[in-house]
């Protein structure tokens, strides 16, 4: 009988089996929830409580917790019950003291997002640099420039590749910046940190120390209903999938003309002659989905009261989906960049066949004989500027 394990990405090949899959799994989220509770205990509770919580959280049943989460609307409530069943004395008494469910789940998702962003940035950085290397290698390869699908004026493959790399580099920088700014969430029942006062603790100081314990940014205040940490990272992830999707769509189009391909040689279930640009296709698919996930994060950011009725809940799944899509797209884009194959003879043949069209603008303003190579304008200077800008974004 087939495995009943969920969440393996059967319908999401862009991220299935990638590093981002493991760091965003249900197990990773449970681990992050326990890490939050342990960090809180490290800061507030007697010695030994944090270690007991870590031990109690070492063997949790994700499927059972997911089912039990329906009763309270979130997985933190059954998680705490499961942990307490394995705790005694001070450990059971101090577990989760001063916090609320949103503190735990928001912080857990932030920890998962930070880990997902790290692997995404690593792959996206390598992708941008690999494309920049291709751009340097093809700085003199004259290419048919096309606007609205038709031959326009000459360009170079190097300039085109450098543009792709620059877009990815800029998005990578945005992801890194947003991820580095992710804050811990700690506010208690209504975001006032009141429970810590009852424990004769300074709630603001506790939040600062928990942030330090987890390696997260210290928030100015609890952000239960102020969701910009999530939407800013979401926007950056969408920007990255835009950039990798642009690479995918261009590669797929140029593969159709035989000028280059993504090195994937994907097959068909019925047509043995097919050599499909599957890496490019996966990138376009991810880029098509990502903006809607980002929009859902913004819709969920319209909140009410001190904890909204459903908006927060609507955020969890699309946020994880977006982390996975962006991470999978970055890994796939790196494979594409590493496997990219260029066919200069085909490119040259298309340039020769379209020479009269490519030089039409020049002929209009400067009559006389010329070749497409003579009409490249400032492409060399632009390429050099882009190469510098790419490295600046990545360092």
N, C-alpha and C positions, 0 to 999 in steps of 0.2 A: 504494500500500500504506500502511496506517495507520502513524503514527509509533511506533517502539518505545521511545520515551522513557518511563521509569517515573516514578512519584512525582509525578504532576501533580494528583492529587486527583480523578480522574474519579468516584469513588464517595464523595467527601467534599466536597460543594458548600459546606459551611459554611466551609471554609478555602481552597478552591481559588481561586487568583488573588488572595488577600489578601496584604498585606505579610508576614504571619507565614509564608506559604508559602516565600517567597524566603529568609528568614533562617533557615529550618530545613531547607533543601534539602540534598541530598548535596553539592552544590558548596560550600554554606556550611560544612558540617562539614569537608570537606577543607581549606577555607581556614583554619578555626579550628585544625585540626591543624598546618598549616604555621606559623600564628602562634605556637603554643606552641613549636615547635621553634626558630623564629626568636628568640623572647623568651629561651629558655634559652641560646641561643648569644650573644645580646646581653650576658647577664649573665656567662657563663663563658668564652666562646671569644675568640680573637684578633679584632681589628678586621677587618671585612669578611666574616666567616663568616655572620653573620645575613643580610646583603644577598644573599650567594650562595644561601642557603637559600630566601629569598623568590623569587629568580629561578628556582631549580630547581622550585619548586612552582607556577609560573604556568600550567602546561599539563598537568595531570594527567588521566588517563582514569578517571573514577569507575567506569564499568562494569567495566573490567579489574581495578581494585583491589578492587571488591566480589567479583568471582569469585575472585580470588587470596586473599582474606581467609579462605576456607574452610580453607586449609592450616594456618594458625596460629590460627584462631578469632577474629581481630579484624583490622580494616583497617590498623592501624598498621604491622604487619610488612611488608606489600607496599608501603605508602607510603614507608617508609624506604628500601627497595630502589630504588624509583623515584627518590627524591630523590638517593640516592648515585650512581646512574647518571649524574646530571647535575652531580656535584660532583667537585672535585679537591683534592688536598693537604689543608691544614688543615680546609677546609670538610667534606670527607668524613670526616675523622678526628674532628671535634668534633660532628658531627650526633648528637643524642640522648644524648650522653655524660652519665652519671649518672642518666638517667631510665629508666623502663620503659613498656611499652605502655599500661598503665592510667593512668599520669601524663598521657600525651598525649591519650588518648581522653576521660578524665574532664574534663580541662581544656577540651578542645574542646567537649564537650557543655555545660559550664558557660558558655562564651562564647556558644554558640548560644542557650542558655536565657536568658541575660541580654538578648540582643538581642530574642528573642521576647517576653520579659516587658515590655520597654520599649514595643513597639508595642501589646501587650495592655493595659497600664496606660493608655496614652494614649487608646485607644478606650473603655475601661471608664470612665475619668474623665469623658470627654465624654458618655457615656451617662447616668451618674448625674446629671450637671448638667442634661442635657436633660430627664430625667424629673422632676427637681426643678422645672424651669421649668413643665412641664405641671401638676405638683402645685399650684404657686402659682396658675396660671390657673384651676384647677378646685377651689380650696379650698371653694367654696360649692356645688358640684354634688352634690346629694344622690343617693346610689346605694343600690340594694338590697344590703344586706349579706347574704351567704349563708354558712351553715355546713352542712357535709355535703350540699352542692349545693342546699339549700332556703333560701327567704327566712328571715332571722333578725331582725335589727334594722337600722335605717338606719345608713349610714356616708357618707362623702364620697369621690368619686373622687380628690380631692386627697390625702386620707390614704392611700388605697390606692397611688397612684402614689409618694408619698413613701416608703412602706414598701419598695417595689421599689428605689427609688434608694438608700435607706440600706443595704440588703443588698448591692447592687453596690458601693457606696462602701467598706463594711467589707472585702469580699473584695479589692477593688482595693488597699487599704492592706496587706493581708496578702501579696498577690503582690509588691508593691513592696518590702516589708521583707525577704521571703525572697530575692528576686532581688539586692538590695543586699548580702546577706550571703554570696552564693555565693563560695567560696574556690577558689584555685588548688589543683591536686593535684600534689604532687611528693614522692615518697618513695623512688623507686628500687625495686629488685627485691623487697624485703620490707618496705618502709615504714620503713627505718632511716636513709636518706640516706647509706649507707655508701660508695657509689661516689664521692661528693664528697670524702670524707676521703682516699680514695686519690689524688684529684686535688689534694690539699692545699687544698681549699676548704671553707668552713663551709657545710654543707648547709642549715642553718636560715636562714642569711643569704641563700643562693642562692634558696630558696623565697620569702623575703620580697621579694627584688628582682624575681623573675619575676612575682609577684603584682602588684607596682607597675607593672611594664612592661605588663601586660595589663589593668590597671585592675580587678583582682579583689581580694577580701578575702584577707588573710593568714591561713592556717590555724594553729591552735594546734599541730597535728601532721598528718602524712599521714592521710587519711580513707579509705584503700582499702577498709576493711571497716566503716566507720562512716558510714552513708549518710544521715544526717539532713539534710545540705544538699539532697539530692535529694527526700527525702520531705516536707520542710517546704514546698518550693516546690510539689511535687505536691499536697499538701493544700490549699494556697492556691488553686491553679488549679481544683481540684475545687469548692472553695467558690464561686469565681467562676462556674463553669458551673451550680452549683446556683442561684445568684441569677439569672443570665440565663435559665435554664430555667424558673424560677418566673414570670418575666415572660412568657416565651413561652407557657406553659401557660395563664396567666390571660388573655392577649390572645386566644389561640385560643378559649377558652371564651366570653369576652365578645363575640367576633366572631360566634359562633354565635347569640347573642341579638340581634345587631345594635347593641349599645351602643357598640362601638368596633372598629377594625380596625388592622392594622399597615401599611396603605398599600401592600402588595405587589401585590395583585391577581394572584396567581399563577394561571396557566391550567391546563387539563387536556388530556391528549392525546385524549380522546374526548368530553368534555362541555363544549360551548362556553359554557354558562351559568356555569361555576364561576369564583369569585374567591377562591382559596385563600390563607389567611394563611401564606404560605410562610416568611416570616422567623420567625414564631412557631414553626412546625413545625421548622425547622432548629435553633432554640434548644433545643427539647424533645429533639430527637434527640441533640444534643451532650451535654446534661445527663444523658441516659440512659446514655451510654457512658462518660463521664468517671470516675465512681466506681470502675468496674472497672479502669480504667487506674491510678488512684491505689492501688487495692488491690494490683495487680501490683507497684508500686514498693515497697510495704511487704513483700510476700512476698519480693522480691529483696533486701531489706535484712537478712534473716536470713542471716548470713554465717558462714564458718568459715575458720580458718587466716589467713594473711596475704594471700591472694587466693582467693576462693571458686571452686569448680568449677561454674560455670554460672549462679549467682545474678546476678553482675555482668553477664554476657552477656544475661540475660533482661530487664535494666533498660532497655537502650538504646532499643528500638523503642517500648515503651509511654510512655517519657518524652517522646520526640519527638511521638508521637501526641497526648499530653495537652497539650503546648505548642501544637500546631496547633489542637486542638479549642477550647481556651480563647481563643486568639487569634482564631480564626474566630468564636467565639460573641460576643466583645467587639465585633468589627466588625459582625456581624449585628445585635446589640442596639442599636448606635448607629444603624444604618439604620432599625431599627424605631422607636426613640425619635424620630428626625427625621421619620419618615413617619406617626407615630401620628395617627389620626383619631378624634375623639370625636363622638358623635351625641347631644347633650343631650336632644333631643325623645324619642328612643327610651328613654333612661335615665329620663326623667321619666314616661313612660307605664308603664314597668315598676314604678316606685316607686308610682304611683297605683294600679295593678292589685293590688299586694301590700300596700297601706297597712294593712289590718286585721291581716295577719300581722306586719308590721314593728313595729306598736304593741302587739302582744299582751303583751309583757313589761311595758311601761309600764302598760297597762290593769290588769294583775294587781296592781300595787303602788300605782298612782296613778290611780284611775278619773277620768274626765273627758275632755272633747274635747281633741284634739291633732292635730298633723300630723307627718309623718316629720321635717320640719325642726326641730320642737320637741324631738326626741329624739335629738340627736346627741352628748350628753354633752360630753366634753372633746376632741372631735375637732379643734377649732381650735387648742387649746393643744398637743395632741400633734403636729399638723402642724408648728407652729412649732418645736417641739423637734427634730423629725426634720430639718427643713431646716438647722438649726444643726449638728446632728450629722453630716449628710452633708458639709458643707463642712469640718468639722474632720477628718474621715477623709481627705479628698482633698488637704489642704494640710499 
